[in-house]
């Protein structure tokens, strides 16, 4: 703004210098033309809005005109008084908030959208009741309006389950059983029977044998059902393949407890993917790193590994938490060296490492 004012003053000075070289007749003719242009513009422009440098130049030049000519300028005494009245009004006017309801805080907005996404069967009334239970005061119509503006359909239109949600709900009652073999140093083949819980990924080793007869497999199934904690009652399905080692006496043991046995299609290991994935995990992390001497050796090694797998090893499907434990809270920041706070625990002679905080 200041540079513009200086520029305008400089232009006026140059114009005044140019006037000195012109004749009086030329000046009078230019004045008449300018007066007529101003009269035409006043008929077309109701209220001009000059900038403050323009006002400063006009005010300075008006001092050079006769008093009777000053009243015909753009800036008149009435304009000056109006500017002062506007200044006084703006100074004494108290600020007021915009009409309508106050805006919703972003935290509450995110909470409403989170509830609608995590609970597809909840309508705006159900979400409003949950918010009231949490201590938030908000009108039901506000919740409805927020969901509408976010493009979220009403509850009946978005109540369908996705495959991920459906499978996660079904996983609570599914067990998977399978065999895998271990070859010892003396080339003896041992068979390991295990079950894994789909929901928690918890593994149970049922037994190890070199001769998996039908009677032996059935007895391991009975031992599983005699769980003293009574957790077997929460399962409704047992998933297994069509291996001949699962004889006709195996399925009735689970059917007597109300557990339905589901057999996978022929040559379809992906149908029992969770159990097959655990077999690959135990081979990569244990069996490929250790030479197995015999049946007793593999039982001890698998027992130690299962404890590590269930109680310490992180699982991506569980949010990096172990099956039998919750993810610990992040440690507070500290300036101490890391090797003074973290301790390494060795399992199976150092084949597996665990890291914990020093007590």
Buried (B, 14 or more C-beta within 10 A) or exposed (E): EEEEBEEBBEEEEEEEEEEEEEEEEEEEEEEEEEEEEEEEEEEEEEEEEEEEBBBBBEEEEBEEEEEEEBEEBBBEEEEEEEEEEEEEEEEEEEEEEEEEEEEBEEEBBEBBBEBBEEBBEBBBEBBBEBBEEEEBEBEBEBBBBBBEEEEBEEBEEEEEEEEEEEEBEEBEBBBBBBBBEBEBEEEEEBBBBBBBBBBBBBBBBBBBBEEBEBEBBBBBBEEBEEEEEEEBEEBBBBBBBEBEBBBEEBBEBBEEBEBEBEBBEEEEBEBBEBBBBBBEBBEEBBBEBBEBEEBEBBBEBBEBBBBBBBEBBEBEBBEEBBBEEEEEEEEEEEEEEEEEEEEEEEBBEEBBEEEEEEE
